[in-house]
Amino acid sequence: MTQENNTLATDFIREIIEDDFSTNKHAGRVATRFPPEPNGYIHIGHAKSVCLNFGLAAQYSGTCNLRMDDTDPAGESLEFVESIIHDVHWLGFDWNDRLYYASDYFEELYQFAVQIIKMGKAYVCSLNADEIREYRGSFTEPGRESPFRNRSVEENLDLFSRMRAGEFEDGAHVLRAKIDIASPNIVMRDPIMYRIKREPHFRTGTNWVIYPMYDFAHCLSDALENISHSICTLEFENNRPLYDWFVEQVITGSRPRQIEFARLNVSYTVLSKRRLIELVERNHVAGWDDPRMPTVAGMRRRGYTPEAIRNFCAVIGVAKNDNLVDASLLEHCVREDLNERAPRAMGILMPLKMVIDNYPEGKVEEFECSNHPQNPAMGTRKVPFSRVLYIERDDFDENPPKKYKRLGPGREVRLRNAYVIKYQSLVKDERTGEITELHCTYDPDTHSGPPPDGRKVEGVIHWVSAEHAVPVEVRLYDRLFRIPDPGSISENYMEYLNPGSLEILPVCYAESSLKYAAPGSRYQFERLGYFCVDAKDSAPGKPVFNRIVALRDSWGKVAARGKN
């Protein structure tokens, strides 16, 4: 499989790979991996990494592994593993038989730790977590040696073995690398390699009570899988010396090379997994697949296509510096993709009843309507037409402004794929003054062309037959946050949640062809935007539609119509 525009891409990572080819480093191999931690659903930032890693492997005829970095049993689960597998497949990528887990290597990692202890480069430390932080120092204060730093190799081996055997309580001891407690890089100040944690693991159960730290397990898992280029985001740049240090202690021959690139940040949302977990657990969203979430599951349920997401990742490219990508760019990619593939249909979000007084009662016509005006291969559908219709409420204005091209006093419009109609009168609710019904007349000579007398009719509006319309619920989604960069807020970021991020319209109507639309089906509701049949809450004959994106970059205008 290929990533859109990927084979033509040029960036600093590909320049590194090309240079490695020129020196025959890694024997001309490209072996990458996508290594998520299974403690949540993957999001659009992970999708960028998926496209990059699998795209590099495809471009250079290499391999890309999928590996679950399951080194911390707290919060990890089979649910998250299955969601990751499903989402990466859905994005369009495959790893064949190369699905791995860090837990596959627990015994080997333990033996690596024993080897490093025997080299005199690791020790069991009995300081508690607060003391370790205090002894490690800060950016302005040097670190101090742990009083347990100079335990003998024999004592360290004994204690580490007993840690594994479960003789000690959680937090009683940790295994630390003996590197440089005075290093200007705090990461290198005797980092923790193993900790005691009596938490059942979703794969290994209670077989282990000590677990390797991510920094120790991640690099050595790369090495065990013979990865050539370990692609990660910029927050791991300071960890690169530690990555190399662990690998150099126990791995001979070809070693993986860590390369950092800028992580993806998208406006009006957060991509911190910790914050996404908080949004889910505090019920600010309806789960990981809520269509407002930036997760792949949420975007899929919203109606985004994998092609659009891959194209977005190709468009933003690979950079060395973090930046904030406007959410409108992602929406543009989705809109461009759906414009080509989504069949057209008619739906009414804010219904207003309209009666065509001179159309015969009981008469029903069926009009042949194109499913896509630019793609005849998508075929046609039959749409019923009758005397009583629903139109959009804002397609009528009792006091229309200049250049208004819809229905109003003394005005004519064409009904999409049907007749020209002319406004005659209206009915209002005596109590509220709200318009409840329009009365119009139609010109029977205008179905197949313009009025025969040559008069000009500029406006075109959509409609559905009231007798045949399918009642549907429509959900209008807006940005999850009110400010462009909620990720920059260090505290109380939830104060900036957008209270209007979801508006539910319970009384809407769709044309009859959509009554049994399959869950996940996408359509362009003419003049309104792109919509998807919700795969979770729809029932046979009772579709629920999620708005994917508006027709243009004018987010929220449809939702605002009923509020002004």
C-alpha positions as semicolon CSV with decimal commas, in nm:
position;residue;x (nm);y (nm);z (nm)
1;M;0,000;0,000;0,000
2;T;0,117;0,350;-0,063
3;Q;0,069;0,675;0,117
4;E;-0,074;0,959;-0,094
5;N;0,207;1,172;-0,240
6;N;0,455;0,974;-0,032
7;T;0,686;0,851;-0,306
8;L;0,757;1,210;-0,411
9;A;0,815;1,338;-0,057
10;T;1,152;1,477;0,048
11;D;1,240;1,563;0,406
12;F;1,528;1,542;0,650
13;I;1,441;1,185;0,755
14;R;1,454;1,061;0,399
15;E;1,781;1,250;0,350
16;I;1,925;1,058;0,648
17;I;1,807;0,729;0,499
18;E;1,954;0,817;0,160
19;D;2,285;0,900;0,329
20;D;2,274;0,565;0,512
21;F;2,226;0,395;0,178
22;S;2,533;0,570;0,040
23;T;2,749;0,435;0,325
24;N;2,577;0,094;0,329
25;K;2,476;0,147;0,690
26;H;2,229;-0,119;0,803
27;A;2,331;-0,312;0,489
28;G;2,091;-0,104;0,282
29;R;1,791;-0,203;0,494
30;V;1,503;0,014;0,608
31;A;1,317;-0,138;0,900
32;T;1,080;0,086;1,095
33;R;0,809;0,029;1,352
34;F;0,500;0,197;1,494
35;P;0,522;0,142;1,872
36;P;0,212;0,273;2,054
37;E;0,152;0,223;2,424
38;P;-0,183;0,039;2,458
39;N;-0,321;0,274;2,724
40;G;-0,566;0,459;2,499
41;Y;-0,696;0,491;2,144
42;I;-0,461;0,634;1,882
43;H;-0,529;0,986;1,751
44;I;-0,447;1,202;1,450
45;G;-0,094;1,258;1,583
46;H;-0,038;0,884;1,590
47;A;-0,185;0,865;1,240
48;K;0,094;1,093;1,121
49;S;0,349;0,854;1,273
50;V;0,170;0,554;1,121
51;C;0,179;0,711;0,775
52;L;0,543;0,812;0,815
53;N;0,674;0,477;0,939
54;F;0,474;0,258;0,702
55;G;0,532;0,508;0,422
56;L;0,910;0,496;0,466
57;A;0,906;0,117;0,463
58;A;0,696;0,113;0,145
59;Q;0,907;0,377;-0,028
60;Y;1,234;0,196;0,040
61;S;1,107;-0,162;0,000
62;G;1,158;-0,226;0,369
63;T;0,944;-0,345;0,658
64;C;0,742;-0,178;0,929
65;N;0,645;-0,360;1,247
66;L;0,351;-0,289;1,472
67;R;0,464;-0,320;1,833
68;M;0,270;-0,261;2,151
69;D;0,501;-0,102;2,408
70;D;0,316;-0,265;2,697
71;T;0,564;-0,207;2,977
72;D;0,327;-0,042;3,226
73;P;0,030;-0,266;3,311
74;A;-0,160;0,016;3,484
75;G;-0,409;0,147;3,231
76;E;-0,313;-0,092;2,952
77;S;-0,575;-0,332;2,819
78;L;-0,669;-0,568;2,541
79;E;-0,942;-0,321;2,439
80;F;-0,677;-0,063;2,352
81;V;-0,466;-0,322;2,169
82;E;-0,761;-0,429;1,956
83;S;-0,854;-0,067;1,882
84;I;-0,498;0,013;1,769
85;I;-0,485;-0,291;1,542
86;H;-0,823;-0,202;1,390
87;D;-0,735;0,166;1,344
88;V;-0,398;0,106;1,177
89;H;-0,559;-0,144;0,940
90;W;-0,840;0,100;0,868
91;L;-0,585;0,371;0,782
92;G;-0,467;0,139;0,505
93;F;-0,154;-0,030;0,639
94;D;-0,051;-0,387;0,714
95;W;0,240;-0,544;0,901
96;N;0,182;-0,902;0,781
97;D;0,310;-1,132;1,058
98;R;0,512;-0,863;1,236
99;L;0,287;-0,782;1,531
100;Y;0,502;-0,770;1,844
101;Y;0,474;-0,675;2,209
102;A;0,741;-0,544;2,443
103;S;0,611;-0,808;2,683
104;D;0,735;-1,068;2,432
105;Y;1,083;-0,964;2,542
106;F;1,040;-0,946;2,921
107;E;1,278;-1,236;2,985
108;E;1,539;-1,105;2,741
109;L;1,514;-0,755;2,886
110;Y;1,561;-0,896;3,234
111;Q;1,874;-1,080;3,120
112;F;2,003;-0,758;2,958
113;A;1,959;-0,586;3,295
114;V;2,150;-0,866;3,467
115;Q;2,427;-0,826;3,209
116;I;2,450;-0,452;3,277
117;I;2,464;-0,518;3,654
118;K;2,750;-0,761;3,599
119;M;2,930;-0,489;3,403
120;G;2,909;-0,271;3,713
121;K;2,683;-0,025;3,532
122;A;2,356;-0,075;3,720
123;Y;2,261;-0,091;4,087
124;V;1,960;-0,150;4,308
125;C;1,862;0,175;4,476
126;S;1,653;0,178;4,793
127;L;1,563;0,547;4,795
128;N;1,193;0,620;4,763
129;A;1,053;0,811;4,465
130;D;1,067;1,153;4,634
131;E;1,425;1,095;4,749
132;I;1,532;0,986;4,401
133;R;1,391;1,309;4,257
134;E;1,567;1,513;4,524
135;Y;1,903;1,338;4,473
136;R;1,877;1,374;4,096
137;G;1,887;1,752;4,119
138;S;1,740;1,993;3,865
139;F;1,834;2,198;3,562
140;T;2,015;2,440;3,793
141;E;2,126;2,202;4,070
142;P;2,370;1,914;4,024
143;G;2,270;1,562;4,114
144;R;2,400;1,372;4,416
145;E;2,500;1,008;4,434
146;S;2,254;0,770;4,591
147;P;2,391;0,616;4,913
148;F;2,325;0,278;4,747
149;R;2,517;0,357;4,429
150;N;2,826;0,161;4,527
151;R;2,666;-0,166;4,626
152;S;2,868;-0,461;4,504
153;V;2,778;-0,648;4,188
154;E;2,694;-0,952;4,396
155;E;2,457;-0,758;4,624
156;N;2,287;-0,594;4,328
157;L;2,238;-0,928;4,154
158;D;2,092;-1,077;4,471
159;L;1,855;-0,786;4,533
160;F;1,745;-0,772;4,170
161;S;1,672;-1,145;4,172
162;R;1,470;-1,106;4,491
163;M;1,283;-0,811;4,338
164;R;1,177;-1,042;4,057
165;A;1,078;-1,312;4,306
166;G;0,837;-1,072;4,473
167;E;1,009;-1,047;4,812
168;F;0,972;-0,668;4,838
169;E;0,681;-0,427;4,846
170;D;0,611;-0,184;4,565
171;G;0,850;0,108;4,583
172;A;1,098;-0,062;4,814
173;H;1,370;-0,081;4,547
174;V;1,437;0,015;4,188
175;L;1,712;-0,081;3,949
176;R;1,905;0,221;3,821
177;A;2,166;0,259;3,549
178;K;2,501;0,388;3,678
179;I;2,584;0,653;3,419
180;D;2,664;1,008;3,531
181;I;2,486;1,168;3,825
182;A;2,649;1,503;3,734
183;S;2,546;1,500;3,368
184;P;2,404;1,826;3,234
185;N;2,135;1,608;3,075
186;I;1,909;1,509;3,365
187;V;1,793;1,203;3,172
188;M;2,142;1,056;3,213
189;R;2,155;1,099;3,590
190;D;2,125;0,734;3,681
191;P;1,783;0,667;3,525
192;I;1,553;0,395;3,656
193;M;1,554;0,072;3,458
194;Y;1,311;-0,144;3,659
195;R;1,048;-0,085;3,929
196;I;0,835;-0,316;4,142
197;K;0,470;-0,302;4,043
198;R;0,216;-0,558;4,157
199;E;-0,028;-0,489;3,880
200;P;-0,159;-0,776;3,666
201;H;-0,052;-0,745;3,304
202;F;-0,317;-0,807;3,037
203;R;-0,085;-1,056;2,861
204;T;0,149;-1,197;3,127
205;G;-0,094;-1,192;3,418
206;T;0,093;-1,208;3,750
207;N;0,407;-1,374;3,613
208;W;0,600;-1,054;3,667
209;V;0,605;-0,812;3,958
210;I;0,886;-0,600;3,815
211;Y;0,851;-0,413;3,490
212;P;1,108;-0,238;3,272
213;M;1,084;0,136;3,225
214;Y;0,991;0,262;2,881
215;D;1,335;0,413;2,814
216;F;1,502;0,080;2,884
217;A;1,255;-0,149;2,707
218;H;1,182;0,065;2,403
219;C;1,533;0,094;2,260
220;L;1,621;-0,269;2,328
221;S;1,294;-0,387;2,173
222;D;1,396;-0,191;1,863
223;A;1,732;-0,364;1,868
224;L;1,580;-0,710;1,917
225;E;1,356;-0,649;1,614
226;N;1,656;-0,534;1,410
227;I;1,502;-0,191;1,350
228;S;1,724;0,036;1,144
229;H;1,556;0,374;1,190
230;S;1,368;0,445;1,513
231;I;1,141;0,739;1,429
232;C;0,998;0,929;1,727
233;T;0,876;1,276;1,819
234;L;1,080;1,567;1,948
235;E;1,001;1,518;2,317
236;F;1,238;1,218;2,304
237;E;1,531;1,420;2,170
238;N;1,689;1,456;2,515
239;N;1,645;1,081;2,563
240;R;1,849;0,991;2,256
241;P;2,182;0,966;2,450
242;L;2,011;0,725;2,691
243;Y;1,863;0,527;2,400
244;D;2,212;0,490;2,254
245;W;2,371;0,414;2,593
246;F;2,145;0,117;2,668
247;V;2,185;-0,026;2,317
248;E;2,563;0,012;2,324
249;Q;2,592;-0,185;2,650
250;V;2,438;-0,508;2,521
251;I;2,399;-0,497;2,143
252;T;2,681;-0,563;1,901
253;G;2,670;-0,515;1,525
254;S;2,407;-0,300;1,358
255;R;2,217;-0,078;1,600
256;P;1,900;0,124;1,550
257;R;1,929;0,499;1,502
258;Q;1,681;0,727;1,674
259;I;1,553;1,018;1,463
260;E;1,316;1,281;1,604
261;F;1,054;1,479;1,413
262;A;0,799;1,739;1,517
263;R;0,486;1,601;1,675
264;L;0,152;1,701;1,528
265;N;-0,055;1,964;1,707
266;V;-0,397;2,052;1,567
267;S;-0,590;2,364;1,664
268;Y;-0,904;2,354;1,879
269;T;-0,825;2,014;2,026
270;V;-0,575;1,836;2,250
271;L;-0,354;1,544;2,154
272;S;-0,206;1,466;2,494
273;K;-0,316;1,112;2,573
274;R;-0,339;1,205;2,941
275;R;-0,586;1,480;2,858
276;L;-0,783;1,263;2,620
277;I;-0,816;1,006;2,899
278;E;-0,942;1,283;3,128
279;L;-1,201;1,392;2,872
280;V;-1,330;1,035;2,851
281;E;-1,320;0,954;3,223
282;R;-1,487;1,282;3,323
283;N;-1,762;1,227;3,064
284;H;-1,695;1,547;2,872
285;V;-1,723;1,328;2,562
286;A;-1,915;1,008;2,499
287;G;-1,615;0,775;2,486
288;W;-1,301;0,737;2,279
289;D;-1,501;0,719;1,956
290;D;-1,699;1,038;2,019
291;P;-1,698;1,217;1,681
292;R;-1,556;1,530;1,847
293;M;-1,247;1,340;1,958
294;P;-0,926;1,356;1,751
295;T;-0,892;0,979;1,781
296;V;-0,891;0,769;1,466
297;A;-1,201;0,592;1,602
298;G;-1,375;0,927;1,655
299;M;-1,282;1,056;1,311
300;R;-1,399;0,731;1,149
301;R;-1,734;0,753;1,330
302;R;-1,761;1,119;1,231
303;G;-1,726;1,011;0,867
304;Y;-1,366;1,100;0,783
305;T;-1,209;0,867;0,527
306;P;-0,868;0,700;0,562
307;E;-0,769;0,852;0,227
308;A;-0,837;1,202;0,357
309;I;-0,635;1,142;0,674
310;R;-0,343;0,998;0,478
311;N;-0,353;1,293;0,241
312;F;-0,357;1,537;0,534
313;C;-0,048;1,367;0,680
314;A;0,123;1,392;0,341
315;V;0,032;1,760;0,301
316;I;0,166;1,868;0,641
317;G;0,488;1,676;0,579
318;V;0,768;1,611;0,827
319;A;0,931;1,900;1,013
320;K;1,199;1,948;1,278
321;N;1,013;2,210;1,481
322;D;0,677;2,179;1,654
323;N;0,395;2,389;1,515
324;L;0,018;2,422;1,535
325;V;-0,168;2,300;1,227
326;D;-0,504;2,466;1,168
327;A;-0,793;2,221;1,196
328;S;-0,930;2,378;0,877
329;L;-0,656;2,207;0,679
330;L;-0,770;1,864;0,799
331;E;-1,129;1,957;0,722
332;H;-1,022;2,077;0,376
333;C;-0,861;1,739;0,304
334;V;-1,178;1,561;0,420
335;R;-1,397;1,791;0,211
336;E;-1,185;1,744;-0,102
337;D;-1,198;1,368;-0,067
338;L;-1,572;1,352;0,000
339;N;-1,647;1,583;-0,290
340;E;-1,521;1,307;-0,519
341;R;-1,670;1,001;-0,350
342;A;-1,986;1,103;-0,162
343;P;-2,318;1,055;-0,346
344;R;-2,561;1,347;-0,334
345;A;-2,892;1,341;-0,149
346;M;-3,143;1,587;-0,007
347;G;-3,198;1,640;0,362
348;I;-3,382;1,908;0,560
349;L;-3,234;2,015;0,892
350;M;-3,471;2,298;0,989
351;P;-3,799;2,191;0,825
352;L;-4,066;2,433;0,707
353;K;-4,386;2,286;0,561
354;M;-4,476;2,402;0,211
355;V;-4,799;2,329;0,023
356;I;-4,815;2,361;-0,357
357;D;-5,176;2,471;-0,391
358;N;-5,219;2,398;-0,763
359;Y;-5,051;2,055;-0,754
360;P;-5,312;1,776;-0,763
361;E;-5,389;1,616;-0,427
362;G;-5,281;1,253;-0,409
363;K;-5,053;1,282;-0,712
364;V;-4,697;1,149;-0,675
365;E;-4,422;1,180;-0,932
366;E;-4,077;1,024;-0,925
367;F;-3,790;1,230;-1,056
368;E;-3,463;1,074;-1,175
369;C;-3,183;1,246;-0,984
370;S;-2,811;1,213;-1,040
371;N;-2,611;1,068;-0,751
372;H;-2,311;1,278;-0,850
373;P;-2,325;1,557;-1,109
374;Q;-1,958;1,515;-1,206
375;N;-1,953;1,136;-1,202
376;P;-2,225;0,970;-1,413
377;A;-2,084;0,629;-1,321
378;M;-2,236;0,672;-0,973
379;G;-2,579;0,638;-1,133
380;T;-2,914;0,787;-1,042
381;R;-3,192;0,745;-0,789
382;K;-3,567;0,811;-0,793
383;V;-3,696;1,082;-0,560
384;P;-4,074;1,112;-0,498
385;F;-4,246;1,450;-0,537
386;S;-4,590;1,542;-0,400
387;R;-4,813;1,835;-0,310
388;V;-4,674;1,886;0,042
389;L;-4,300;1,933;0,084
390;Y;-4,049;2,031;0,349
391;I;-3,791;2,299;0,270
392;E;-3,520;2,457;0,484
393;R;-3,658;2,728;0,709
394;D;-3,394;2,978;0,605
395;D;-3,477;2,925;0,236
396;F;-3,771;3,160;0,296
397;D;-3,750;3,520;0,413
398;E;-4,055;3,735;0,467
399;N;-3,842;4,047;0,420
400;P;-3,558;3,931;0,196
401;P;-3,241;4,144;0,171
402;K;-3,091;4,250;-0,159
403;K;-2,926;3,972;-0,361
404;Y;-3,134;3,714;-0,176
405;K;-3,192;3,432;-0,425
406;R;-3,430;3,213;-0,234
407;L;-3,803;3,219;-0,168
408;G;-3,992;3,530;-0,053
409;P;-4,293;3,750;-0,134
410;G;-4,323;3,794;-0,509
411;R;-4,031;3,556;-0,572
412;E;-3,982;3,237;-0,769
413;V;-3,723;2,962;-0,714
414;R;-3,655;2,628;-0,869
415;L;-3,689;2,316;-0,660
416;R;-3,380;2,102;-0,718
417;N;-3,446;1,847;-0,995
418;A;-3,813;1,957;-1,005
419;Y;-4,036;2,256;-1,086
420;V;-4,023;2,632;-1,054
421;I;-4,250;2,750;-0,771
422;K;-4,380;3,092;-0,667
423;Y;-4,467;3,211;-0,318
424;Q;-4,833;3,294;-0,250
425;S;-4,900;3,313;0,124
426;L;-4,799;3,192;0,469
427;V;-4,946;3,074;0,798
428;K;-4,813;3,184;1,136
429;D;-4,856;3,054;1,488
430;E;-5,088;3,306;1,651
431;R;-4,912;3,278;1,984
432;T;-4,544;3,292;1,881
433;G;-4,560;3,455;1,541
434;E;-4,347;3,175;1,397
435;I;-4,407;3,081;1,034
436;T;-4,556;2,730;1,030
437;E;-4,658;2,682;0,666
438;L;-4,599;2,829;0,322
439;H;-4,833;2,817;0,026
440;C;-4,695;2,829;-0,327
441;T;-4,790;2,748;-0,684
442;Y;-4,586;2,559;-0,940
443;D;-4,531;2,598;-1,311
444;P;-4,589;2,251;-1,467
445;D;-4,392;2,346;-1,778
446;T;-4,061;2,391;-1,593
447;H;-3,952;2,043;-1,488
448;S;-3,724;1,971;-1,780
449;G;-3,599;2,324;-1,847
450;P;-3,637;2,698;-1,790
451;P;-3,979;2,869;-1,807
452;P;-4,097;2,867;-2,169
453;D;-4,177;3,239;-2,158
454;G;-3,810;3,319;-2,101
455;R;-3,838;3,466;-1,752
456;K;-3,526;3,424;-1,540
457;V;-3,529;3,217;-1,220
458;E;-3,201;3,241;-1,030
459;G;-3,250;3,059;-0,700
460;V;-3,244;2,683;-0,646
461;I;-3,346;2,522;-0,317
462;H;-3,369;2,160;-0,202
463;W;-3,674;1,980;-0,062
464;V;-3,822;1,646;0,041
465;S;-4,173;1,512;-0,002
466;A;-4,351;1,527;0,334
467;E;-4,540;1,205;0,262
468;H;-4,225;1,010;0,180
469;A;-3,964;1,181;0,398
470;V;-3,764;0,977;0,646
471;P;-3,751;1,128;0,997
472;V;-3,388;1,140;1,109
473;E;-3,180;1,276;1,392
474;V;-2,890;1,497;1,287
475;R;-2,589;1,579;1,503
476;L;-2,395;1,894;1,427
477;Y;-2,039;1,886;1,558
478;D;-1,822;2,189;1,620
479;R;-1,472;2,235;1,758
480;L;-1,413;2,066;2,093
481;F;-1,246;2,375;2,243
482;R;-1,319;2,747;2,212
483;I;-0,955;2,855;2,182
484;P;-0,706;2,765;1,906
485;D;-0,437;2,614;2,128
486;P;-0,586;2,446;2,437
487;G;-0,277;2,227;2,454
488;S;-0,076;2,530;2,565
489;I;-0,291;2,576;2,878
490;S;-0,105;2,416;3,166
491;E;-0,396;2,406;3,411
492;N;-0,775;2,427;3,397
493;Y;-0,773;2,366;3,025
494;M;-1,120;2,215;3,048
495;E;-1,257;2,562;3,121
496;Y;-1,211;2,625;2,750
497;L;-1,430;2,338;2,632
498;N;-1,682;2,451;2,373
499;P;-2,034;2,408;2,519
500;G;-2,171;2,415;2,164
501;S;-1,948;2,139;2,031
502;L;-2,254;1,918;1,981
503;E;-2,602;2,027;1,875
504;I;-2,864;1,758;1,825
505;L;-3,146;1,826;1,579
506;P;-3,407;1,560;1,660
507;V;-3,667;1,650;1,396
508;C;-3,506;1,648;1,052
509;Y;-3,606;1,482;0,728
510;A;-3,414;1,297;0,457
511;E;-3,527;1,176;0,119
512;S;-3,675;0,828;0,109
513;S;-3,366;0,666;-0,051
514;L;-3,178;0,711;0,278
515;K;-3,419;0,520;0,501
516;Y;-3,200;0,209;0,504
517;A;-2,865;0,374;0,442
518;A;-2,586;0,153;0,574
519;P;-2,403;0,261;0,892
520;G;-2,090;0,449;0,796
521;S;-2,233;0,560;0,458
522;R;-2,138;0,913;0,360
523;Y;-2,347;1,159;0,163
524;Q;-2,343;1,517;0,055
525;F;-2,668;1,674;0,168
526;E;-2,708;1,922;-0,112
527;R;-2,634;2,280;-0,004
528;L;-2,575;2,171;0,357
529;G;-2,256;1,971;0,389
530;Y;-2,129;1,615;0,419
531;F;-2,298;1,372;0,654
532;C;-2,236;1,017;0,773
533;V;-2,476;0,754;0,904
534;D;-2,368;0,701;1,264
535;A;-2,235;0,349;1,297
536;K;-2,320;0,320;1,666
537;D;-2,660;0,478;1,726
538;S;-2,842;0,420;1,397
539;A;-3,105;0,147;1,370
540;P;-3,263;-0,015;1,061
541;G;-3,498;0,242;0,912
542;K;-3,395;0,501;1,171
543;P;-3,064;0,651;1,062
544;V;-2,877;0,905;1,272
545;F;-2,660;1,141;1,069
546;N;-2,338;1,303;1,187
547;R;-2,224;1,614;1,007
548;I;-1,870;1,550;0,886
549;V;-1,780;1,891;0,743
550;A;-1,961;2,185;0,589
551;L;-1,950;2,238;0,213
552;R;-1,709;2,525;0,260
553;D;-1,473;2,643;0,529
554;S;-1,752;2,815;0,717
555;W;-1,782;2,587;1,015
556;G;-2,088;2,626;1,231
557;K;-2,310;2,834;1,000
558;V;-2,570;2,562;0,968
559;A;-2,577;2,514;1,345
560;A;-2,623;2,887;1,400
561;R;-2,930;2,917;1,181
562;G;-3,175;2,816;1,446
563;K;-3,020;3,050;1,705
564;N;-3,040;3,389;1,533
